[in-house]
Amino acid sequence: MKSVLSLSIVALACVSAHAGEVEVLHWWTSGGEAKAAAALKSSMQAKGHTWKDFAVAGGGGDAAMTVLKSRVVSGNAPAAAQIKGPSLQEWAKEGVLANLDATAKAEKWDEVLPKVVSDVMKHKGNYIAVPVNVHRVNWLWASPAAFQKAGAKLPTTWDEFFVAAEALKKAGVTPVAHGGQNWQDFTTFEAVALGVGGADFYKKALVQLDPGSVSSPTMEKVLTTFKRIKGYTDKNAPGRDWNLATAMVIKGEAGMQIMGDWAKGEFLAAGKVPGKDFACVATPGSANAYTFNVDSFAMFKLKNEANVKAQNDLAAAIMGTEFQEVFNLNKGSIPVRLNMKMDKFDDCAKASSKDFVATAKSGSLVPSIAHGMAVPSSTEGAIKDVVSQFWNDDKMDAKAAMAKLAAAAKTK
Ligand code: BGC
């Protein structure tokens, strides 16, 4: 008995000598998101580490980023934070991020990541972040029950979209479930820009911010089409959280929602089956294009050795095949790691995976502006504000909005 006891004490001491704590800042608080985050937590706990949850609610992460800034400024950074796209470079320049090269090398990240992704995870050639997934943003989620009630057909063009919206309205269903928050307004806007203008226009106008494309007849058409959608949303849309908008489609109270595939996480968490209880189609006019949004975690420099070890274990776990599968099955996204088996994934994810590869080849794989993938955060904030102002102000016409957009696009 005594020897068994002392043996287990020795075993315990071995685990705890290496066990650390990771405080992880994220904004995954909806049903599907929380299930996915739980997978990360349990993989850390399995390694003996303590997970300190630092969840800041608010879709799109604006609130989380504000809280993160104040924590870092006060010298109290978390071990890891959900930071993505060009913002990673902004944080790296502050000199506060840890170098993950040792883990990246041991786990062969260069070989198992698409280059378009690994480039974003590096600062001056060193890994400063680890990617989790690939979300497709240009999705339209639809309720087959609502469409049947309205005798409507799933749209593939914007003209068809408005025909379906009109039929849904006549059938007493809210045509479009929307949440009036600026990142959600922009999620809709960029889908319209991609569908109406095509991938080349999208890249020129919204990624390169080329003045001739920002102020153009195509942009005016994009703005007009975007604003027309508002007439098919309900009066409670302002301020509504995205997952509550998804719930309207889940219940068949609304016909459609334009949202990235984290919405699928909500349908699945509610026990709904794709192709039967809900439909996923590319937003109108964008079947051959793909707006990507890659979630990633940056690690902050820490002093405590056990916590540094925990941080590296977290980075390794995130890129591991097991985690990539279970997390993405819940999150609605697809694995970012190449050559993963997709047999457990549904048809929406399989389509996303196939289209990611195809659009990368054809040049129509574009970064999401709404989700911090394309432009510096200051520019992103300025153009998002204009788009939401235009959405909310029924007296502003498309020409006036375009002039404001042109000015905002110059924000550095
Ligand atoms: C994130 C997703 C998240 C969504 C809603 C996006 O910006 O990339 O992971 O589910 O916001 O909160």
Residues whose N, C-alpha, C, O or C-beta is under 5 A from the ligand:
A	BS01	BGC	W27 G58 G59 G60 W262 D295 H371
